[in-house]
Amino acid sequence: MVAWGLLAALAAGSAPWAPWLVLGAVVYTTIPLAIAIRYRGWPFYPTRAFRVLVVRTFLYAQLLLPFLAAAGLVGLLAGAFIGDPLHAGAWAVEGTGVALLLLLAAGYLGARRLTTRDLVVHVAGLPKAFDGFRIVQVSDLHVGPQTWHGSLLRIADAVRSLEPDIIAVTGDLVDDRHEDAGLYVAGLGTMSAPDGVFIVPGNHDVYAGWDRLAPALARLPGTRVLVNEAHILRRGTDVLTIAGTGDPAGRSFPDVNAAPDIDRTLADVPAGAPVVALAHNPLLWPALAERGVQLTLSGHTHWGQLAIPALRWSLVTPFVEYAMGMYRDRNATLYVHPGTGYWGIPFRLGAPPEVTRITLRRTVSVFPQEPDKGTHKAEGQELGQP
């Protein structure tokens, strides 16, 4: 109310019709907020038009509002010294608005720039038959009516081009409705790999109704939905385990059976077999590492959708312990994927959508060093070498 009131006052000083324009913006962007709060979402299935023209507009407005109001306040104070505070405040709002729109345009272009990344992880005790095993990871797709079908086909093509042995989809497949499963299946349901496609739930999948979403995903050919269970891959006598956890959001929804249970996840792992764990939320990594899981693939953070990788900084770095990229603790390695889609608005700077190929390499050594949870290796380097 304070921010909108300030903008309305500044608008009144620039043109007699401008306050009505501000009032229209208030109504158009606040009603969706009230509905979302009242129903904890939408009481109907939001179409593409609704998500683009209403939800996205509402999100952009809530994002820009504090910056525009702050600029107006600074302009008012500065303008007081020249005797024209209203016009100075209006100019400050207009200039800030143009700068923010340019920034959002750059972020929109960044959200459309699909990239691929190659990583190599050395796994202690990896059997010879799995040396060079290729995992292609996609994460945080957030598929919904706002997602263009063509962008999903581009992702499927990128995955195929990386020639995976398995495909790992590490959560947040859909945005917020279980009905979005049909859109995921239509765009990415044809993804396949010789040893299968493995899916674990993310928090948005839980919110969407995991109990109704999971069966639709499990029906996809060659796909296994892993929730606190493991799948054993065999090459003759050699074994590699793919384990998948639930998501911490599931603890608030006990009826959907999606909460994490590390003990149950690893209960059927053969003794001495290396484990690759899929866990949407990287906060599960310490418990997995403590249980001897050599590699954990996560997502969830999106790298804040705004990042400076060279500085290992992202919008979520101040708030999340495992925010972006690669971490290592003795023989345990974590990769936090930046996401292949986006959440909220199509905006990504420094954290473009990514399809990642992780190649496993064999090493028999055990790391003697102390934990190094901040270690990060750049794209293409060999990770985990003794």
Secondary structure in CASP SS format (residue, H / E / C, confidence):
PFRMAT SS
TARGET T0000
AUTHOR 0000-0000-0000
METHOD secondary structure of the structure
MODEL  1
M C 1.00
V H 1.00
A H 1.00
W H 1.00
G H 1.00
L H 1.00
L H 1.00
A H 1.00
A H 1.00
L H 1.00
A H 1.00
A H 1.00
G C 1.00
S C 1.00
A C 1.00
P C 1.00
W C 1.00
A H 1.00
P H 1.00
W H 1.00
L H 1.00
V H 1.00
L H 1.00
G H 1.00
A H 1.00
V H 1.00
V H 1.00
Y H 1.00
T H 1.00
T H 1.00
I H 1.00
P H 1.00
L H 1.00
A H 1.00
I H 1.00
A H 1.00
I H 1.00
R H 1.00
Y H 1.00
R C 1.00
G C 1.00
W C 1.00
P C 1.00
F C 1.00
Y C 1.00
P C 1.00
T C 1.00
R H 1.00
A H 1.00
F H 1.00
R H 1.00
V H 1.00
L H 1.00
V H 1.00
V H 1.00
R H 1.00
T H 1.00
F H 1.00
L H 1.00
Y H 1.00
A H 1.00
Q H 1.00
L H 1.00
L H 1.00
L H 1.00
P H 1.00
F H 1.00
L H 1.00
A H 1.00
A H 1.00
A H 1.00
G H 1.00
L H 1.00
V H 1.00
G H 1.00
L H 1.00
L H 1.00
A H 1.00
G H 1.00
A H 1.00
F C 1.00
I C 1.00
G C 1.00
D C 1.00
P H 1.00
L H 1.00
H H 1.00
A H 1.00
G H 1.00
A H 1.00
W H 1.00
A H 1.00
V H 1.00
E H 1.00
G H 1.00
T H 1.00
G H 1.00
V H 1.00
A H 1.00
L H 1.00
L H 1.00
L H 1.00
L H 1.00
L H 1.00
A H 1.00
A H 1.00
G H 1.00
Y H 1.00
L H 1.00
G H 1.00
A H 1.00
R C 1.00
R C 1.00
L C 1.00
T E 1.00
T E 1.00
R E 1.00
D E 1.00
L E 1.00
V E 1.00
V E 1.00
H E 1.00
V E 1.00
A E 1.00
G C 1.00
L C 1.00
P C 1.00
K H 1.00
A H 1.00
F H 1.00
D C 1.00
G C 1.00
F C 1.00
R E 1.00
I E 1.00
V E 1.00
Q E 1.00
V E 1.00
S C 1.00
D C 1.00
L C 1.00
H C 1.00
V E 1.00
G C 1.00
P C 1.00
Q C 1.00
T C 1.00
W C 1.00
H H 1.00
G H 1.00
S H 1.00
L H 1.00
L H 1.00
R H 1.00
I H 1.00
A H 1.00
D H 1.00
A H 1.00
V H 1.00
R H 1.00
S H 1.00
L C 1.00
E C 1.00
P C 1.00
D C 1.00
I E 1.00
I E 1.00
A E 1.00
V E 1.00
T E 1.00
G C 1.00
D C 1.00
L C 1.00
V E 1.00
D C 1.00
D C 1.00
R C 1.00
H H 1.00
E H 1.00
D H 1.00
A H 1.00
G H 1.00
L H 1.00
Y H 1.00
V H 1.00
A H 1.00
G H 1.00
L H 1.00
G C 1.00
T C 1.00
M C 1.00
S C 1.00
A C 1.00
P C 1.00
D C 1.00
G C 1.00
V E 1.00
F E 1.00
I E 1.00
V E 1.00
P C 1.00
G C 1.00
N H 1.00
H H 1.00
D H 1.00
V H 1.00
Y H 1.00
A H 1.00
G H 1.00
W H 1.00
D H 1.00
R H 1.00
L H 1.00
A H 1.00
P H 1.00
A H 1.00
L H 1.00
A H 1.00
R C 1.00
L C 1.00
P C 1.00
G C 1.00
T E 1.00
R E 1.00
V E 1.00
L C 1.00
V C 1.00
N C 1.00
E E 1.00
A E 1.00
H E 1.00
I E 1.00
L E 1.00
R E 1.00
R E 1.00
G C 1.00
T C 1.00
D E 1.00
V E 1.00
L E 1.00
T E 1.00
I E 1.00
A E 1.00
G E 1.00
T C 1.00
G C 1.00
D C 1.00
P H 1.00
A H 1.00
G H 1.00
R H 1.00
S H 1.00
F C 1.00
P H 1.00
D H 1.00
V H 1.00
N C 1.00
A C 1.00
A C 1.00
P C 1.00
D C 1.00
I H 1.00
D H 1.00
R H 1.00
T H 1.00
L C 1.00
A C 1.00
D C 1.00
V C 1.00
P C 1.00
A C 1.00
G C 1.00
A C 1.00
P C 1.00
V E 1.00
V E 1.00
A E 1.00
L E 1.00
A C 1.00
H C 1.00
N C 1.00
P H 1.00
L H 1.00
L H 1.00
W H 1.00
P H 1.00
A H 1.00
L H 1.00
A H 1.00
E H 1.00
R C 1.00
G C 1.00
V C 1.00
Q C 1.00
L E 1.00
T E 1.00
L E 1.00
S E 1.00
G C 1.00
H C 1.00
T C 1.00
H H 1.00
W H 1.00
G H 1.00
Q H 1.00
L E 1.00
A E 1.00
I E 1.00
P H 1.00
A H 1.00
L H 1.00
R C 1.00
W E 1.00
S E 1.00
L C 1.00
V C 1.00
T C 1.00
P C 1.00
F C 1.00
V C 1.00
E C 1.00
Y C 1.00
A C 1.00
M C 1.00
G E 1.00
M E 1.00
Y E 1.00
R E 1.00
D E 1.00
R C 1.00
N C 1.00
A E 1.00
T E 1.00
L E 1.00
Y E 1.00
V E 1.00
H C 1.00
P C 1.00
G C 1.00
T C 1.00
G C 1.00
Y C 1.00
W C 1.00
G C 1.00
I C 1.00
P C 1.00
F C 1.00
R C 1.00
L E 1.00
G C 1.00
A C 1.00
P C 1.00
P C 1.00
E E 1.00
V E 1.00
T E 1.00
R E 1.00
I E 1.00
T E 1.00
L E 1.00
R E 1.00
R E 1.00
T E 1.00
V C 1.00
S C 1.00
V C 1.00
F C 1.00
P C 1.00
Q C 1.00
E C 1.00
P C 1.00
D E 1.00
K C 1.00
G C 1.00
T C 1.00
H C 1.00
K C 1.00
A C 1.00
E C 1.00
G C 1.00
Q C 1.00
E E 1.00
L E 1.00
G C 1.00
Q C 1.00
P C 1.00
END
